[in-house]
Structures are given as structure tokens and as C-alpha cells.
Amino acid sequence: MDIKKIMDSEEWTVSAKNTLQWASTIDSNKSIMLILRHSHRETLRDHSQMGSAGLTELGKQMSIEVGRRIPSGRPMELYTSFVPRAYETAEGISEGYSEIGGEVLDIDLLPSLAAPQILNPEIWEKLHPDGKNITDYVNHWVNGDFEGYIEPFDEFQGRFMGDTVKRLTEAKEKTIYVCTTHDFTLMSAKRMFLGRNLVHEDREPFLGGLGITPDGSDLELFIACENISISIPR
């Protein structure tokens, strides 16, 4: 398996490469945060697989390759969902970053990276097991259609921002934070940052995601699937 060739040639890796290219442009004296969807897994065909599926061998090797390509020079802290495919992605990135001489401080679990709090598990029946309708699903939740089934969007936003952006903006030492998560949480984060309804094109492939770095009184937000940077208020 030629991992470098796959990384450089497959269409689904473009978003990950965009993220890595953006990260390489950020001044090494600034902290940075990458919020990434987990690496390659098999197609999920049943809801029972959603909380247990891990990575394929390709997914594990691609995680390591991403770690090798993250610009070194900052110590790395990794935060991850407890779901196997996200945790395995964090482990692979840690291994790859260590291979190139990067310093990995720790891998910690963050519940907000798994999913919002589910109040009634029947709500999963409205989400395709493989997430094909994830952007519409998040829009319905934000618009209040899932009241009593999922914690209110505003409450989750407070927890998520406290776990991620606040950690970044309060960093006293230059650090690279890597958060490995899932479709649901990543699309929720996009909804928070962009402040608009999501469209199908907002969905990120495996290892795609968001980049964030402080920029004065603002944040520079990088959107990997669009390959653009925008400034937003902190």
C-alpha cells in the first residue's frame, strides 16, 4: 500500500492536503488548532455500527501520514472522541508527528467531540447511518426540530467552544491542538462558525476539517473543503 501516492492522488484526500498546506503558512510563533474528521472507515450500513466502527488499515496508515505532514516545531496536544475511529485517528497522527521529531504531549478524551448530548436515542433513526443527510440533519436540529431529542444547539455550542476555541485563545505557549471528531460534531462546528444553514457541499471527507489560529482580536478560520480563510470575531 503506497500511502504517499494515495495521499497525493486520491480525490478524497484533497481537503486534508488543503488543511496541511494552510497549517504550513501559519507563523510558527502562533498556536493553531485543527478540527478533523476521523480517517477512512468502511461504509456504515446500520445504526448499530455508528458507535463502534473503527478505521480500516488504510485509515490507520493515512492518519500516520497526516501526522508526518503536520508542520513540526510546536508541541502537540490531541483531543478526541472516545469512539474507536476517532481515537485511532488521534493515535495515528501522534505516531506520525513523533516520527518527524515532533513533541506529542498527550491524547485526551473530550465528550463534546463525540456528539451533542442525545436525550432520546430514537433520534438516530432520522440520520442515515453513513451520514449522507448530515447537513440537513444539523440544520433541522439548529432550527429546533429535534427539541427533546438532542440538547439545544446553543447549549452544545457553549460546551464545544469552551473545549476548543477557548483552549486555543488562552494558550500561553505556542501549541498545535488536533481534535479528531465525526461528521455530526464537525458539521455542527461549521454551523457555529459560519452562522448559516449548511449545504451538502459543506460536508468534509475523511480527514478534512477546519483550521483555526488567533489573529489579533479575531480568529482566522480555514475551511478545508473550500480552501479559503476568513476572519471571524473571537
C-alpha positions, 0 to 999 in steps of 0.5 A: 500500500503506497500511502504517499501516492494515495495521499497525493492522488486520491480525490478524497484526500484533497481537503486534508492536503488543503488543511496541511498546506494552510497549517504550513503558512501559519507563523510558527510563533502562533498556536493553531488548532485543527478540527478533523474528521476521523480517517477512512472507515468502511461504509456504515450500513446500520445504526448499530455500527455508528458507535463502534466502527473503527478505521480500516488499515488504510485509515490507520496508515493515512492518519500516520501520514497526516501526522508526518505532514503536520508542520513540526516545531510546536508541541502537540496536544490531541483531543478526541472522541472516545469512539474507536475511529476517532481515537485511532485517528488521534493515535495515528497522527501522534505516531506520525508527528513523533516520527518527524521529531515532533513533541506529542504531549498527550491524547485526551478524551473530550465528550463534546467531540463525540456528539451533542448530548442525545436525550432520546436515542430514537433520534438516530433513526432520522440520520442515515447511518453513513451520514449522507443527510448530515447537513440537513440533519444539523440544520433541522436540529439548529432550527429546533426540530429535534427539541427533546431529542438532542440538547439545544444547539446553543447549549452544545455550542457553549460546551464545544467552544469552551473545549476548543476555541477557548483552549486555543485563545488562552494558550500561553505557549505556542501549541498545535491542538488536533481534535479528531471528531465525526461528521455530526460534531464537525458539521455542527462546528461549521454551523457555529462558525459560519452562522448559516444553514449548511449545504451538502457541499459543506460536508468534509471527507475523511480527514478534512476539517477546519483550521483555526489560529488567533489573529489579533482580536479575531480568529482566522478560520480555514475551511478545508473543503473550500480552501479559503480563510476568513476572519471571524470575531473571537 
